Amino acid sequence: MSEHSYSDEQRAAVYRVIEERRDVRRGFRPDPVAPEVLTRVLGAAHRAPSVGFSQPWDFVVITDRERRERIKALADRSRADYAASLPAARALAFDRLKTEAILEAPVNIVVTCDPTRGGRHTLGRHSQPQTAAYSSVLAVANLWLAARAEGLGVGWVSFFGERELAAELGLPGHLEVVAYLCVGHVSEFTPEPELAAAGWARRRPLDWAVHAGEYGRRGLPGQDATSLLDELRAAIGPPDADAMTAARERLDRMTKPQGSLGVLEDVSARLAGLAGCCPPPMPEPAAVAIFAADHGVHAQQVTPWPQEVTAQMVANFLAGGAVVNAFAAQAGAEVLVVDVGVRAELDHVPGLLPRKIAPGTADFTAGPAMTREQAEAAIAVGAEVARDLVAAGNRCLLTGDMGIANTTASAALVCTFTGRDAAEATGRGTGIDDATFARKVDVVRRGLARHRPDPADPVGVLAAFGGFEHAALAGFILGAAALRVPLILDGMIAGAAALAAEALAPGATACCLAGHRSAEPGHAATLDHLGLRPLIDLGLRLGEGTGALLALPIAASAVRALREVATFDSAGVTDKG
Ligand SMILES: Cc1cc2nc3c(=O)[nH]c(=O)nc-3n(C[C@H](O)[C@H](O)[C@H](O)COP(=O)(O)O)c2cc1C
């Protein structure tokens, strides 16, 4: 404790106000806020730190009802646009959320930023002009905390076209709108953020956000730095036996003949074991992450498709024009694309996560596809994507992939982990002629002979054959397993990655459901090896995540049945004698 620290009680009050600050969307009381209280709160905002002491903020205090009505109409329009952009499961949840209290709160405060204030030579703004806006954000934070201490709720509304709002407020053209805040007395402060309570998103644990010295070296102050992979391994545990037993018992008491839901009974029990409770949560919202990368082995002419098709299909996914988009729309799932190694430079558009490790792997018949460090980095990318999607509120993850020539890399991985021969594990991918097929088998065989991969060293195996999407998918699976969230595997590429994930952390694939059985011969061998039973078998051989998406409603039905079907006792139905 330093001689300058506050007393225990005062420190407790500071941490309390931080802990209990809430974004308030509902429950505002109409009674006015006393001018002296409002002035104190604005004074706290005005004490914020600012770049070069530029104090770029101004505060527009709005109480006039008609003006607030016009502003509310602007927000309603934005809200409708946002709602229309959501996948079905999210749209339903959004519909139940209150997003603003422009009319309910008696006072609205707009915090602006004047990025020109302080003149041309503002200390510290020279190389980072955006620090002007950051300074105004600090004013917002001060206002929010002071308001909480005064017993006032604050809700931040950002559903506005910024210039539309600026015009309504008569802001000079050089001022930016930073925040629109609804302020007033409230009936309660909820113990948790409303979005967390509603299951919309979760707070990320602190240790996900703290890095020691350089990004990626995890560890809270005073703890040894760990790798993400070690963290994931430590978090992966066996299914909860009690929850599985409870699920089995409930399935037997449900108003249906025992066992009559076949494989679905195993699915419900497994998901209960994974969640550690019976019934488990519904696997929604769901998101399919399409990991995309290019392959050096493409040079061996293992496919008739040119390599540019990887990037072109990524553009198609992002434009919503691929089969995966149609199936995702049908299943109500979100689609995102993770560039882990596409050869081309991709435009950064919404829905694309730019996480390129390198522009494609090297040809594995000539040397390793990637370095061990690159394999580890790709695993970390996949795990981080899983964490982000779960923190964003998803309760089911689906694998997708895109990478011309990736069935060749998959075959090499499958051979390594299952011990199958190249001829057994190699398939015709997108559809190839006999000559190409013979060449492909030979390529896999030469790769295996060259690298003599050790299945007990999965990072080495991934580095030998690639691709970046396989390594990232393995990390994605580990991320889901560590968070005990169900993950639906697509076909051959996901299966090969699941073999690597299981080798990296035995037991990891307990979180996996096999969405389907692909037409690729190596896939059946993979599912046998993992002990996974595919939910559908429709001869698909497309990838992208399509098979996983088709299985999503089946998994959801299994859980819904466990949650909602009456038991013989509750429904008063006579069980068989
Ligand atoms: C920059 C920013 C913009 C926000 N915009 C909105 C919004 O438009 N509508 C809304 O309901 N909440 C909005 N929020 C509130 C967040 O959703 C809120 O912070 C989140 O629920 C966390 O809740 P807490 O403040 O209670 O911890 C915004 C918050 C911030 C920081």
The ligand as an SDF file (V2000), in Angstrom:
LIG
                    3D

 31 33  0  0  0  0  0  0  0  0999 V2000
  -19.6430    2.9140  -27.7790 C   0  0  0  0  0  0  0  0  0  0  0  0
  -20.9020    2.3380  -27.2220 C   0  0  0  0  0  0  0  0  0  0  0  0
  -22.0540    2.3650  -27.9760 C   0  0  0  0  0  0  0  0  0  0  0  0
  -23.2340    1.7850  -27.5080 C   0  0  0  0  0  0  0  0  0  0  0  0
  -24.3790    1.8270  -28.2540 N   0  0  0  0  0  0  0  0  0  0  0  0
  -25.5150    1.2690  -27.7700 C   0  0  0  0  0  0  0  0  0  0  0  0
  -26.7540    1.3260  -28.4700 C   0  0  0  0  0  0  0  0  0  0  0  0
  -26.8570    1.8790  -29.5480 O   0  0  0  0  0  0  0  0  0  0  0  0
  -27.8330    0.7860  -27.9230 N   0  0  0  0  0  0  0  0  0  0  0  0
  -27.7750    0.1700  -26.7270 C   0  0  0  0  0  0  0  0  0  0  0  0
  -28.7800   -0.3230  -26.2590 O   0  0  0  0  0  0  0  0  0  0  0  0
  -26.6250    0.0920  -26.0440 N   0  0  0  0  0  0  0  0  0  0  0  0
  -25.5040    0.6320  -26.5310 C   0  0  0  0  0  0  0  0  0  0  0  0
  -24.3370    0.5670  -25.8090 N   0  0  0  0  0  0  0  0  0  0  0  0
  -24.3300   -0.1150  -24.5350 C   0  0  0  0  0  0  0  0  0  0  0  0
  -23.6410   -1.4370  -24.5590 C   0  0  0  0  0  0  0  0  0  0  0  0
  -24.4200   -2.3410  -25.2430 O   0  0  0  0  0  0  0  0  0  0  0  0
  -23.4490   -1.7720  -23.0860 C   0  0  0  0  0  0  0  0  0  0  0  0
  -22.2980   -1.1190  -22.7290 O   0  0  0  0  0  0  0  0  0  0  0  0
  -23.3380   -3.2210  -22.7480 C   0  0  0  0  0  0  0  0  0  0  0  0
  -24.6280   -3.7030  -22.5810 O   0  0  0  0  0  0  0  0  0  0  0  0
  -22.5820   -3.4380  -21.4540 C   0  0  0  0  0  0  0  0  0  0  0  0
  -23.3850   -3.0750  -20.3910 O   0  0  0  0  0  0  0  0  0  0  0  0
  -22.8630   -2.3630  -19.0740 P   0  0  0  0  0  0  0  0  0  0  0  0
  -22.5780   -0.9540  -19.4440 O   0  0  0  0  0  0  0  0  0  0  0  0
  -24.0540   -2.5100  -18.1850 O   0  0  0  0  0  0  0  0  0  0  0  0
  -21.6520   -3.0800  -18.5960 O   0  0  0  0  0  0  0  0  0  0  0  0
  -23.2080    1.1820  -26.2540 C   0  0  0  0  0  0  0  0  0  0  0  0
  -22.0530    1.1960  -25.4610 C   0  0  0  0  0  0  0  0  0  0  0  0
  -20.9080    1.7730  -25.9280 C   0  0  0  0  0  0  0  0  0  0  0  0
  -19.6920    1.7600  -25.0530 C   0  0  0  0  0  0  0  0  0  0  0  0
  1  2  1  0
  2  3  1  0
  2 30  2  0
  3  4  2  0
  4  5  1  0
  4 28  1  0
  5  6  2  0
  6  7  1  0
  6 13  1  0
  7  8  2  0
  7  9  1  0
  9 10  1  0
 10 11  2  0
 10 12  1  0
 12 13  2  0
 13 14  1  0
 14 15  1  0
 14 28  1  0
 15 16  1  0
 16 17  1  0
 16 18  1  0
 18 19  1  0
 18 20  1  0
 20 21  1  0
 20 22  1  0
 22 23  1  0
 23 24  1  0
 24 25  2  0
 24 26  1  0
 24 27  1  0
 28 29  2  0
 29 30  1  0
 30 31  1  0
M  END
$$$$
